Structure formats: C-alpha cells, structure tokens
Amino acid sequence: MPSVTSDNVNDFLGVPPGFVGPVAASLVQAANGHVKWAELEGHGYGVLEIRPDACRMEWFHVRERTDRDTTVRRVKAYAVRSGVSRLVVQ
C-alpha cells in the first residue's frame, strides 16, 4: 500500500521514479504469487469498503505529499463478491 508520508525506495536512494520501484515490485510479485499488483513508488492511501455482498479496495496517489492542497488520483481498484474467490479489476 502506498504511504502518504513515509519515504519509499527511490526516495531513500535519491533516484527518480522508474529506476528501482518497478524492479522491486516485480520481485515482490515473483516471490509472492498471491500478490496481484505491487507499486512501490507512489505516495498515497487506500480505501477499503466492506459490504455483505462484496469487498472493494481502491488505491489513490497524491501528486505532492508535502502540499496539503495537492491533487489525488485513483490508480487501482479491485473487488470481490461474496462467495466468489476471484478478484475483479474495477
């Protein structure tokens, strides 16, 4: 899950996005077959909605984590219906 305030790998290393994150994300997915999506460079938050008939998770990224008036964009969403064992990309 993205973090609004914590540094990520490229922040720690001082490199621009696109160098370390995609490689690290592919390693996470390769080592964990249950991981459907990994993104390690964005800053943001997730919203989980749990209802009797389904669960849905949405991930949002903020443009600039140090700007309280920054814009937010939805980057991914998955849902699963009650009684079904397959995720659906939303």
N, C-alpha and C positions, 0 to 999 in steps of 0.2 A: 504494500500500500504506500502511496506517496506520502511524504511528510511535508507539512507546511513550513515548519521552522528548522528541522534538522538538516545538516549538510548531507549530501549524497556522495557517491564515489567520485564523480567528476569535480564536485566542489572541494573535497579533500585534496585531490591531486592537482587542482588548479588547471584543469583542461576543459576545453569547450565541450558542450553536449555532442554526442555522436561518436566519441572515441572509445570510451570504456563501458558505458551503460549497455549498449546493445550486445556486446560480447558477454558481459556479466549476466545479463538477462537470459541469453541463450544457454549459458552454463547452468543457471538456476533451473530452467525448464528441462534441460537434458538430465540433470541429476534428480529431478522430481517429476515423474510422469503425470502426476495429478495436477500440476500447475498448468493452467490453460493460457495464462497471459502473465508476462512479467515486464515491468517498465521501471527502470531504476534511476531515471534522470529528472523526471518532473517533480514539481513540488505541488502538493495539494491535499486532498482529503477524499474520503469515501463516505457514501450514504447507503446504509442497509435498510431495506424495507421488508418487514416480515408480516405476512398476512396468512390467514388459514389456508388459502388456495395457492399461494406462491411466495417465493422469496426473490428479491431483486437487489443487486448491488450495482451502484454507479460510482465511477471514479471521476474526479474533477481535478484539473490542474489550474493553478493560479499563474498569471503571466509573470508577476514580480512579487516574490514573497516578502519583500521589505516595504511594499507600498500598500497601505491599508485600503486604498481606492482601486486596487488592481482589478483587472477583468478575470473572469473564471470561464473555463471551457470544459465541457464534458468530453472525456477521452475514451471511456469504455463502459459498457454495462452488460451484465449477464443476469439471466433469470432462470429459475427452475420452478416448475409447477408441482404442487403437492402430489405425491405418489409417482413421480417421474424421476428417473435417475440421469437425465441429460440436461446439460446447460444449454440455454438458447442465447445467442448474442442478440442484444437489443439495439 
